[in-house]
Amino acid sequence: MKIEFETDINGYQEARKFKSLVDSILKHEKLDPSLNSLASSIQLQLQEFLSNPEFSNFKDGADDELFTSSHNEPEHSGFVKAFRDLMGPSKREIELSKQRQALIERAEHAEISAFESLAETAEIGRERDELRAKLKQLENGTD
């Protein structure tokens, strides 16, 4: 796989962001060996591109705040999306998805149980009212 960027400040910044993403994935994720090989290859290409002498006048680290991840800010640049499409969801995302699904199932079960309880309570209320009416009828009939 060959990745190409524009040789201007925008391409340089995109490459730095993409390299940060690849570095993070390689650091924090346990990947399948073939995916690890691909990510390492991409990492080397990015490092080679970023070491280009044309970029020596760009201040290194000027936009490091862009690389700190915030869970409140979506990171959906074209490269991030392409990389995620290629690599698939991370193990953490899969685990969170499973947990989310289990919570949804528990909530649905609780909702069904609550409606069943309401229906049972209404039925018991109707039976109680019928028994009171019969009791009144019996009391009035025996007097």
C-alpha positions as CSV (number, residue, x, y, z in Angstrom):
1,M,0.0,0.0,0.0
2,K,1.4,3.4,-1.0
3,I,0.1,6.5,0.8
4,E,0.7,9.9,-0.8
5,F,0.2,13.4,0.7
6,E,0.6,16.8,-0.8
7,T,4.0,18.3,-0.2
8,D,2.7,21.4,1.6
9,I,1.8,22.3,5.1
10,N,-1.6,20.7,4.8
11,G,-0.1,17.4,3.6
12,Y,2.5,17.6,6.4
13,Q,-0.2,18.1,9.0
14,E,-2.4,15.3,7.7
15,A,0.6,13.0,7.7
16,R,1.5,13.9,11.3
17,K,-2.1,13.3,12.3
18,F,-2.2,10.0,10.5
19,K,1.1,8.9,11.9
20,S,-0.1,9.8,15.4
21,L,-3.2,7.6,14.8
22,V,-1.0,4.7,13.5
23,D,1.4,5.1,16.5
24,S,-1.5,5.0,18.9
25,I,-3.0,1.9,17.4
26,L,0.3,0.1,17.4
27,K,1.0,1.2,21.0
28,H,-2.5,0.4,22.5
29,E,-4.0,-2.3,20.3
30,K,-3.0,-6.0,20.1
31,L,-3.4,-6.5,16.4
32,D,-3.4,-9.6,14.2
33,P,0.1,-10.1,12.8
34,S,-0.9,-9.2,9.3
35,L,-2.6,-6.0,10.4
36,N,0.4,-5.2,12.6
37,S,2.6,-5.6,9.6
38,L,0.4,-3.3,7.5
39,A,0.3,-0.7,10.3
40,S,4.1,-0.8,10.7
41,S,4.5,-0.4,6.9
42,I,2.2,2.6,7.0
43,Q,4.1,4.0,10.0
44,L,7.4,3.7,8.1
45,Q,6.0,5.4,5.0
46,L,4.7,8.3,7.1
47,Q,8.0,8.6,9.0
48,E,9.8,8.8,5.6
49,F,7.4,11.4,4.3
50,L,7.7,13.5,7.5
51,S,11.5,13.4,7.4
52,N,11.5,15.1,4.0
53,P,14.0,18.1,4.1
54,E,11.2,20.3,2.6
55,F,9.4,20.2,5.9
56,S,12.4,21.2,8.1
57,N,11.1,24.8,8.2
58,F,7.7,23.6,9.7
59,K,7.7,23.9,13.4
60,D,7.6,20.4,14.8
61,G,5.2,20.0,17.6
62,A,3.3,23.2,16.9
63,D,0.0,21.4,16.5
64,D,0.5,18.6,19.1
65,E,-2.7,19.6,20.8
66,L,-4.4,18.2,17.7
67,F,-3.0,14.8,18.5
68,T,-4.3,14.5,22.1
69,S,-7.6,12.6,21.9
70,S,-10.7,13.9,23.5
71,H,-13.7,11.6,23.8
72,N,-15.9,14.6,23.3
73,E,-14.5,15.5,19.9
74,P,-15.1,13.2,16.9
75,E,-12.1,12.4,14.9
76,H,-13.5,11.6,11.4
77,S,-10.9,13.0,8.9
78,G,-10.7,11.1,5.7
79,F,-7.6,9.3,6.7
80,V,-9.0,8.3,10.1
81,K,-12.1,7.0,8.4
82,A,-10.2,5.1,5.8
83,F,-7.9,3.6,8.3
84,R,-10.8,2.5,10.6
85,D,-12.5,1.0,7.5
86,L,-9.4,-0.9,6.7
87,M,-8.6,-2.1,10.2
88,G,-12.1,-2.5,11.6
89,P,-13.2,-1.7,15.1
90,S,-10.7,-2.0,17.9
91,K,-11.1,-4.7,20.6
92,R,-12.1,-1.9,23.1
93,E,-14.9,-0.8,20.7
94,I,-16.1,-4.4,20.3
95,E,-16.1,-4.9,24.0
96,L,-18.0,-1.6,24.5
97,S,-20.5,-2.6,21.9
98,K,-21.1,-6.0,23.6
99,Q,-21.6,-4.2,26.9
100,R,-24.0,-1.7,25.3
101,Q,-26.0,-4.5,23.8
102,A,-26.2,-6.3,27.1
103,L,-27.4,-3.1,28.8
104,I,-30.0,-2.6,26.1
105,E,-31.3,-6.2,26.5
106,R,-31.5,-5.7,30.3
107,A,-33.4,-2.4,29.8
108,E,-35.8,-4.1,27.4
109,H,-36.3,-6.9,29.9
110,A,-37.0,-4.4,32.7
111,E,-39.4,-2.6,30.5
112,I,-41.3,-5.8,29.7
113,S,-41.4,-6.8,33.3
114,A,-42.7,-3.3,34.3
115,F,-45.5,-3.5,31.8
116,E,-46.4,-7.1,32.9
117,S,-46.5,-5.8,36.5
118,L,-48.7,-2.9,35.6
119,A,-51.1,-5.3,33.7
120,E,-51.1,-7.7,36.7
121,T,-51.8,-4.8,39.1
122,A,-54.7,-3.6,37.0
123,E,-56.1,-7.1,36.8
124,I,-55.8,-7.5,40.6
125,G,-57.5,-4.1,41.0
126,R,-60.4,-5.2,38.8
127,E,-60.8,-8.5,40.7
128,R,-60.8,-6.5,44.0
129,D,-63.5,-4.2,42.7
130,E,-65.6,-7.1,41.6
131,L,-65.2,-8.8,45.0
132,R,-66.2,-5.6,46.8
133,A,-69.3,-5.3,44.6
134,K,-70.2,-8.9,45.3
135,L,-69.7,-8.3,49.0
136,K,-71.9,-5.2,49.0
137,Q,-74.5,-7.2,47.0
138,L,-74.4,-10.0,49.6
139,E,-74.6,-7.6,52.5
140,N,-77.5,-5.8,51.0
141,G,-79.2,-9.1,50.1
142,T,-79.0,-10.6,53.6
143,D,-80.2,-7.6,55.5
